[in-house]
Amino acid sequence: MRAIAQNEFGDAEVLVLRDLPDPVISLDQVLVEVRAAGVNPVDRLVRAGYLAGVLPTHFPLVPGWDVAGVVRAVGPAVDGFSVGDEVFGYQRKDHAQHGTYAELVAATERGLAHKPASLSFEEAGGLALTGLTALQALRKVGVSPGDAVLVHAAAGGVGHLAVQVARILGASRVIGTASPRNHGFLRSLGAEPVAYGDALVDNVAELVGGDGKVDVAFDCVGGAALNDSPALVRDNSRIVSIVDTNVLELGGRYAYAKPVREDLEWLAAHAGSGELRVEVQQTFPLEQAADAHRLLEGRHVRGKIVLTV
């Protein structure tokens, strides 16, 4: 099969198209013919070696955890998937080597769900990791009907889905930080946009009125955005970050996406009904994975970047 693989940690240039052996599926795995693979910030961290201390890594390394495609074979112990099914999923394993930037992936059942017919493969390829991150993080801080939720970096991959998931969970207001060029986009998702920067606390206070605070702060940025969050929420235990473990020192929660089939099915149901929209800014063919990473590193992506296979 063709796959993007790297033999060392480094910049985007280490991502090279290669011919690798087809994967062999275990008794409880599914062989997926990949049609699309989402590109996520964590892929850059794995590529550069920043996660080597917490995630065992082996070369040649095929990056990628997001996948959408068609089932080509199933192990005899697999339940719920058949040859020909269109699926999507989050395929993080306990070590990094056999990722989704490839023509074929040996996938775990727990990290797969059926793709809604209304979603393109590109949209489905960008849904799993970011959608799970948003859903599981918001559940961790108990978002419920009537809450006002602030999402830092609301136009990004996780952020734009967190805005929508918060509304589905019943939030009465969702406020999203973004650059002015993305304010119209946030309004289209049902969020109230606010500019980020030094005046963030005052800007949010003016927007929400009353005591100037929200119920939940969802941090996709870290640093200054996270440090501002205690001044923006009524209860620090309802601050959740997906990028900065310093949130624990503030009394908040840290979230890291887990491959849970029931959560993937929740995302599929709401995406299939049109309640949850995946914004794909740009697609790249598999062989241009390095260009996709360079665009990602510019940190101005609206929604998702997806590789097509």
Secondary structure, 3 states (H helix, E strand, C coil): CEEEEECCCCCHHHCEEEECCCCCCCCCEEEEEEEEEEECHHHHHHHHCCCCCCCCEEEEEECCCEEEEEEEEECCCCCCCCCCCEEEEECCCCCEEECCCECEEEEEHHHEEECCCCCCHHHHHCCHHHHHHHHHHHHHCCCCCCCEEEECCCCCHHHHHHHHHHHHCCCCEEEEECCHHHHHHHHHCCCEEECCCCCHHHHHHHHHCCCCCECEEEECCCCHHHHHHHHCECCHHHEEECCCHHHHHHCCEECCCCCCHHHHHHHHHHHHCCCCCCCEEEEEEHHHHHHHHHHHHCCCCCCEEEEEC
